[in-house]
Amino acid sequence: MFRTIVTAALLAASPALFAQADPAKAPRKARFDCSQAKDPKLCEENRAKLKAAHEKASKACEGKAGGERHDCMRREMCAQSKDPARCEAAVKERAARREKVQEACKGKTGDERKACIREQRGAKK
């Protein structure tokens, strides 16, 4: 009798559990609000161009995974930029800076690591 009641309660609760929204499938909020920009129309146009370039790069890199996909996406996105050489140089510079921060904060965890990363990022300015 007890087993039947527990089974019925679990079955009754299961639709509610599956009905919850999946945060991974929720639409992403834009990092920058174009309505706050000096020229909102230009901002939206640039955002649309970037989105189209990203989609084109994603199609070109389809079937690749991990570091290979990351490198492919970087190459494709830089190839579509106005100055591909400058884009590649900027990517390498950011990667070197990120590596330096990771090395400086190696072995730290939690709030200590967050504070270290913030400090290291501030040091570049």
Secondary structure in CASP SS format (residue, H / E / C, confidence):
PFRMAT SS
TARGET T0000
AUTHOR 0000-0000-0000
METHOD secondary structure of the structure
MODEL  1
M C 1.00
F H 1.00
R H 1.00
T H 1.00
I H 1.00
V H 1.00
T H 1.00
A H 1.00
A H 1.00
L H 1.00
L H 1.00
A H 1.00
A H 1.00
S H 1.00
P H 1.00
A H 1.00
L H 1.00
F H 1.00
A C 1.00
Q C 1.00
A C 1.00
D C 1.00
P H 1.00
A H 1.00
K H 1.00
A C 1.00
P C 1.00
R C 1.00
K C 1.00
A C 1.00
R C 1.00
F C 1.00
D C 1.00
C H 1.00
S H 1.00
Q H 1.00
A C 1.00
K C 1.00
D C 1.00
P H 1.00
K H 1.00
L H 1.00
C H 1.00
E H 1.00
E H 1.00
N H 1.00
R H 1.00
A H 1.00
K H 1.00
L H 1.00
K H 1.00
A H 1.00
A H 1.00
H H 1.00
E H 1.00
K H 1.00
A H 1.00
S H 1.00
K H 1.00
A H 1.00
C C 1.00
E C 1.00
G C 1.00
K C 1.00
A C 1.00
G H 1.00
G H 1.00
E H 1.00
R H 1.00
H H 1.00
D H 1.00
C H 1.00
M H 1.00
R H 1.00
R H 1.00
E H 1.00
M H 1.00
C H 1.00
A H 1.00
Q C 1.00
S C 1.00
K C 1.00
D C 1.00
P H 1.00
A H 1.00
R H 1.00
C H 1.00
E H 1.00
A H 1.00
A H 1.00
V H 1.00
K H 1.00
E H 1.00
R H 1.00
A H 1.00
A H 1.00
R H 1.00
R H 1.00
E H 1.00
K H 1.00
V H 1.00
Q H 1.00
E H 1.00
A H 1.00
C C 1.00
K C 1.00
G C 1.00
K C 1.00
T C 1.00
G H 1.00
D H 1.00
E H 1.00
R H 1.00
K H 1.00
A H 1.00
C H 1.00
I H 1.00
R H 1.00
E H 1.00
Q H 1.00
R H 1.00
G H 1.00
A H 1.00
K C 1.00
K C 1.00
END
